[in-house]
Amino acid sequence: MEEHLLTCSFKSQFGVECLGCGTQRSVLALLRGDIVESFLLNPGVLLMILTVLIGAFAIYKRSKYIYRIFVTGVSLAAIGMVVRLTLHLI
């Protein structure tokens, strides 16, 4: 499966990774059950999956905090992706 991954056009054009680089490998690691490897490849994937699961539960329970849950989760995912990219560039 890994030999069929798409290449990043941003990375091939500019020579540096974008925020989405590692997403496909992260999902594959998660499917293999390697949560730590998945998080290290792209933390945004795992954080977004957790956000969707927690948000779905909040919708099911008719929580008044649904908006806050999604905004917080998406923000944490974005911060995780930026931190990973920053550490990768150093």
C-alpha positions, 0 to 999 in steps of 0.5 A: 500500500505504501508504494501507492502513496501520492507525492506532495506537490508543494514539497516537490515544487519548493523542497520543504514539507507542507502542513499536510505532509505525512498525512497519508503515512500517519493514517497508514500507521494508525490503521496498523495500530501504531498510534505513536508513529501516527502522531509523530508523522502528523499529529493533526490526523489523530487530533482531528479524529479525536475531535470528530469522535468527541464532537459526535458524542457531544452532538449525541448528548445534545451538549451546549459545548459542541461549537467549543469542542470543534473549535478547540479540536481544530485549533489543537490539530492546527497547532500540532501540525505547525509545531511538527513542521517547525521541529522538522525544519530545525 
